[in-house]
Amino acid sequence: MGGSMWLFISKDLRVTKIPKPIDQVYKPMPSLARLEVLEVTMYYETKSRKPSKLQIVNFDRFTLDENGGFVITDFERRRSLHNFFEFGITTPEEKANDDLPIALPIPPVIPTIKEKEALYSYLKQKYSVIANQAPMIVENMINFSNETHKKHIEFTKKTMKIRNKLTSSKFAGGTNIL
């Protein structure tokens, strides 16, 4: 069986477990009102209804509202899917032929060293079984996110080179062969 857990880590490195968001709405946490937080989402396997094996850890960063809540708006949803739609389902050649501006990739949210230490300390106190697995899973996720971001940057560079060639050939009286 699988489970999930949501945590907020504030700038003062306070870790707060929060309820799972329902319908894109985070339950208000008044003690965190108007603070920027690192959201940590963890997915794990369970044994006897307790976390037993950490699978995935994701990060996001946002500022909570005046009540300490957060609602995922259409803008936030589009932002979270931006890289997928811009780089995941097309080619540089297709993007170069678009009349739209070339999109830049959104960088991944990476926790600071202190935020990671706060996370590991919290897990050690509350969920010792997955605490030992957390550093490896977190670092793997960070490496994967950074590598994916580098690929998106290379995609953008390649798209720009192709578009520049197309543009210069049009101005030189050439034909568009792509």
Secondary structure as UniProt FT lines:
FT   STRAND          2..10
FT   TURN            11..12
FT   STRAND          15..18
FT   TURN            23..24
FT   STRAND          25..26
FT   HELIX           30..32
FT   TURN            33..34
FT   STRAND          36..47
FT   TURN            48..49
FT   STRAND          50..63
FT   TURN            66..67
FT   STRAND          70..71
FT   HELIX           74..83
FT   HELIX           84..88
FT   HELIX           92..97
FT   HELIX           113..126
FT   HELIX           128..131
FT   TURN            132..133
FT   HELIX           134..171
FT   TURN            172..173
//
